[in-house]
Amino acid sequence: MADTAQIEVLERSKRRAVLVLCLTAVALLVVSALRFVARLNDALSGKPDYVRILTETFGRQLASQTQMQFPVIVEQDEHGTCQAVSAPSIAEEEIRGTIYLLTYSEQQTLTCITTYVVPTDASRVSTLRDFGPTEGRNYGPALLGTVKGIAEYRIARVYAPEYLRRLHWRYTPHFPLSPSEAASLRSQSSYSGGTQPADSVSIAFDYGELRAEIAERHQLVNSVLSVLLIGCIAVSILLIRKLALAFRALSQYCRVYQLQLTPRVFLKGNVATELSIARRRYFERQQQDQSRLREEEKLRALGTGWEEGLRSALPNLIDEHLRTRVQECLEHKPQDLEQMKSLWVEVQEQTGLKTPADKLNLLLESTKSYCTEEEFLAGRSEAFAILNQSGFRAARTFAIAMHDHFKIRAREMEELENSDRNTA
């Protein structure tokens, strides 16, 4: 029962491990495809925000070059057209500040850079725009409250598709560029508003830094996928080790019951059921083997009795032909039990006399009802051994003592059963 319970535990553990291993293998396949198939990997990483990165980089550099004196606000405006502006008629002494507003559109590949001036008296100007502390993303000094400004001048920059394409992480750059390639990378810019100040800032983009920033999300996705891959592989190794230990343990049980456990049967079949069938067949074979051994022992004992009887009767046989047949049968190796039995019956019919072996057999038969078959055969063999060594008298004494011993034991067992029945 303990073995059966342990086998059931191993079988349930195996089924769970196989199920989790299959799920882990599917997950490993999916994660590997997402990590190493370029199209799937790029779809998971999402479309790069080229214009956002360019505009935010421009905003950071603008705030740095103006020494953080003015707010530089960046916000997305997919539907903005970046229309031209007219220069406001405001005197220099009536301006108390400047605000830079950078809007961008990924669909239009457009960055719109507008410089707003903040008048000291906003009531005298009609077309004003409000700027609050939560306006877009500010790379300059924070606004403490709502500020009204009017557009002074505006620059619209449309990036070339070829330039944006070369910012992708899968593009392999080649240098130097040919004149035609350089021309295809130039963006289109337009200026409107007042006269551009002579001390306007100059912004330069670092190609490598831009590509690295655009690929940040892609790199993060790949890092997560790599961690998942390592986790799936580690879990798979642990599960395979667990299955190997279960296979070894179940194989030991199978060998006990002479069952060959293959990896295919282990993974696909129910080992507990197979072992139950093998155990039943094993015990059936054991019972058959024991029955065969008992039958062989019985035949051997009968053969010994017939042989002793024939040897005892041989000197007293008158029929010379029968004597010769008996002698040949006793000398023949291995002895033929059927022939020996036939001769024994024939000798008894002719002599009509009981040999010492016959008498001993009759004495031993009276003991048969008080003992088991194994005990009877063992006692009979010992009695005939005494007959051959010490003669009939000693064998007879042994047979009587054996009879009395088993009869007394049978009576005691019967009395004990009656006592238990009365107690119940």
N, C-alpha and C positions, 0 to 999 in steps of 0.2 A: 504493500500500500504506500509506503514511503517513497519507493521508486516511482510508482505511478504518479504521485503528487508532484515529485520533482520533475518528471518528464512533462507533465502538463504545464508547469511553470516555465520550463525551457521552451516549450512549443509556443506559448503565448508571447514570451519575450521575443522569440524568433519572428513571429508574425508582425509584431509591432516594429521591430527593427527593419524588416523587409519593407513594410509600408513607408516608414520614415525615409529609408534609403531611396525608394522610388521617387518620393516627393522631392528629396534633396537632389536626385539626379535630374529631375525635370527643372527644378530651380537653377541648378548649375548650367543646364543647357540654355535656359532663357537668359540668364545673366551673362553667359559667355557670348551669346548672340548680340545682346545689347552692348557688350563691351568691345567686341572685336569686329562686328559687321558695321562698316562705316555709315551706311544709310540709317540703320537703326540707332546707332550711337548718336548721330547728329540730330535725328528726330527727337530722341530723349533729351538731348542737351538744349533743344529749342533753337529758334532762329536767332542769330546774333543781333544784338542791338548796336549796329555800327554807328548810326547817327547819334544815339544817346551818348555812347562812349566819347565820340569826337566832340560833341557839344560840352559834355561835362569836363573833358580835358581842357577845352578852350576856356571854360569858365574858371577852372582852377588857376590856369596860367594868367588869365586876365586879372584875377584878384591878387595874385602874387606880384605881378608887374605894377599894379597900381598901389602896391604896399598896403593892401587891405583898407584903403580909405573910403571906398564906395561899395555898396551892396552889389553883388553879382548874382543874379537869380536865374536859375535854369529850370525850365518846365516843359512838359510835352504838350504839343498842340498839333494833332494829326490833321486837323481841318483848316489850319491857318494858311493864308496865302502870302503872307509877308509883303503886303502892299507898300508901295512907295509912300514916304511921308514928306511933308513940307517943313522947312525950317521955321520954328516959332519966332515971333517978333518980341523977344524978351531981351532986355539989356543985361549985360554981364553982372551988374551990381544987384539985379533983381533975382539972381539965381543963388540958392543957398545949398545946393547939393546936386549930386548926379547918381543915377541908378542905371545899371546895365541889366537888360532883360534878354536872355538867350532862350528862344523856343526852338523846338526841333520836331520833325515829322519823319518817322521811319518810312512811311509809304512814299513820301515825296523826296526822300533823301535830302532833306532841306534843313539848314540851320539859319535861323533868323536872329541877327544881332541888332538890338535896338538900344540906343542911348537915350535915356530920359533925363530931363533936367527938372529939378524941384523949385518952383517959383516961391518967392517969399510971400507973395499975395496971390493965393490960388483963385480968389474970387474974380480976378481980372482976366482969367484964362478960361475958355469954354471946354476944349477937348482935352480933358485930363483923364488920367488912368490912376486908379487906386492901387496902392501896394500895401499889403498887411504883413504882420510878422510871420504868418503861416504861408506866405506866397512861395510856391515852388521850393527849390533847394538853393539856399543862399550860401555862396562861398565867400562872401565878404562880411563886413560887420552886420550884426543883426539889427533889424528894424524894431524899435521899441513901441511903435504904434502905426496907425495908418498914415501913409504918406501919399500925396497926389503929385503926379509928374506928367510932363508933356514930352512927346517924342521929339528929339532934336535931329537925329539922323539914324539911318537903318542900312544894314548890310545883309543881303540875302545870298547865301552860299549853297549851291546845289552840287553835291558830290558826284563824281563820275562813277557809274556802275563798275567799271573795271578797277577803279581804285578801291572800292568797297570789297570787291571780290578778292582782291589780294590781301585783305586784312583777315580773311578766314583762316582758321587754324590748320586746315588741310592743304592750304596753298603752299607750295614750295617756291620761295622767291629766287630769282636769278638776277644777278648783277654782272656787269653794268647794263642799264636799260638803253634800248635803241631810241632814237629821236621819236619814232612813231609810238613806241610804248610810253615814253614820257608824256607825249601829247595826250594820249588816251587817259592819263591819270589826272589831268588838270581839272579842278572843279570850276564851275561857272559862278562868278560873283557879280552882284549889282549893288550900286550905292545910291542912296537917295537922302534928301534932307539938306541941312546946312553944309557949309564947307568943312571937310574933314580936318580936324586939328593936326597941326604939324607934328605934335609930340604924341601921336597915336601909337598904341602899343603894337609890337610885332610878335605874332604867335607862330611858333614852329612845333610841329608834331614829331615825336620820336616813333618811327615805324615799328621798332621792336617792342616798345612799351605799349603801344596801342594794341598790337596783336596779342600781347600777354594779357592785357586787361579784358579784351574781347573774349579770350579763351578761358577766363576764370571760371565761369559756370560750367563750361565743358570739362575743365580739369577737376572741378568738384564732383561732377557726375561720375567721371572715371575713377576718382578716388573711392567714392561710395561703392561703385560696382566692383572694384578690386577687393575692397574689404569683404563684400558679399561673396565673391569668388573664393577667397581664402577661407571664409567661414564655411561655405558649402563643402569645400575640399576637406577641411578639418573634421566636420561632422561625418562626411562619408568615410573617412579613415577610421573614426571611432566606431561607426556602425559596422563596418566590415570586420574590424577586430572583434566586436561583440558577437557577430555572426560566426566568426571562426571559432571562438570559445564555445559557443552553443553547439556548433557542429562537432567539435571534439568531444564534448560531454555526451551528446546524443549518440555519437559513434561508439563510445564505450558501452552504453546500454545495449546498442544494437549487436555488438560483438558477443555479448553475454547470451543473446538469444539467436545467434548465428544468422543475423540479418546484415546484408551489405548495404550501408548507407552511402549513396552517391550525392554529390552536390546538387544535382537536378532534383532528386527526390526531396532533399533537405529544403530547397528553396520553394518548390512548387507544391509538394505534397504535405499531408498531415502526418508528421513523424509519430505522434502519439498513437494514432490509429494503426499505422504500420507496425509499431512495436506491440500493440495489443494483439494484433493478428499473429505476429511472429512469436509472441510469448505463448499464446494458446497452442500453436503448432509445435513449439518446442516442448511443452509439457506433454502433449499427445505423443510425440516421439519418445520422450522419456518413459512414459507409461508403456508404450509398445516395446521399448527396449527391455524394460524390467520384466514385462510379461514373457518376452522371448527368453530372457535369462532364466526366469523361474521354470519355464518349460524345458529348457536345456538341462537345468539342474535336476529336474524331475526325471527326465529321460536318462541322465547320467546315473542317477541313483538306481533306477530300474535296471539299467544295463549292468550296474555293479551287482545287483541282487541276482539277476539271471546268470551272470558270469560265475558268481560264487556257487549258485545252485548247480550249474552244469559241471563245475570243477568237482564239487562234492559227489555228484552222481556218476561221474565218469568211471571210477574204479568198479562200480557195481553194475555197469551196463553189460548185458549178455549179448545183445545184438551187435555183432562186429561192425556191420555197415553203419549203424547209428553211432557206435563209438567213434568210428573214423570221421563221420560228419561233424560230431561234436568237437573232436580234437582239432580238426581243420578250422572250424569256426573260432575256437579259442585262440588258435595260433595266428589267425588272419589279422593284420593290422592295416587300416583301422577296422574295428569290429563292426559288423553289420547287425544293428539292433533288431531289425525285423527278422533276420535269420536266427538270431539268438533267441528271440521270443518264441519263434516257431519250434525250434529244437527243444526249448524248455517245456513247452506244452506236450510235445511228442514224448519226451523223456518221462514226464509225469504220468502220461497215459500208459506207457509200457511198464514202468517200474511199479506204479501204484503205491510207492513208498514215499514218505516224507523225509527229505534230507534235513540236516541241521539248519541249512539256510531257509528251508520251507518253514520249519518250526519257529525259527527266529522271526520270519516275516509275519506269521500268525500272531506271535506275541506283540510285535510292533504295531500291527493293525489295530489292536485294542486301544492304543494310545492316541490314535489319529483324531478322535472326537474331542480330545481335551486340549489340543494345542494347535498352533498355526501350521500352515504347509511348510514354511521355512524351518520351523522348530522340528517338525517331524522328519524332514529330509536330513537335517543336520544330525539328529539323534540316530536315525537309521544308518547313516554313513559311519558314525562312530561305533555302533553295535556290530556292523559287519567287519569293521577294522579289528575289534576285539575278538570276533569269531575267528578271523584268520590268524591272529597272533596267539590267543590263549585258549581257543576252543569254545565249544557250545556252552558249557556250564558258565563260564565267565560272561559270555555274551548274554545268556539268559538272565543272569543276575542284574546286569546293566539294564536290560529291557524292562524287567520288573520294577527296578528302582525308578526308571524314567517314567513308567506308567503311573506309579504312586505319586511321584512329584507333581506331574501335570494334573492328576485327578484332584489332589489336595488344593492346588492353586485354583482350579476351576470352581471347586466348592467354596473357597474363600471369596472369590469374585462374585459368585451368586449370592452369598450371604450379604456382601457389602451392597449389592444392588438392591436387595430386598430391604435392607436397613434404610437406604436413601429414599426408597419409594414410600416407606412407612412414615419417614420424617416429613416428606413433602405433603 
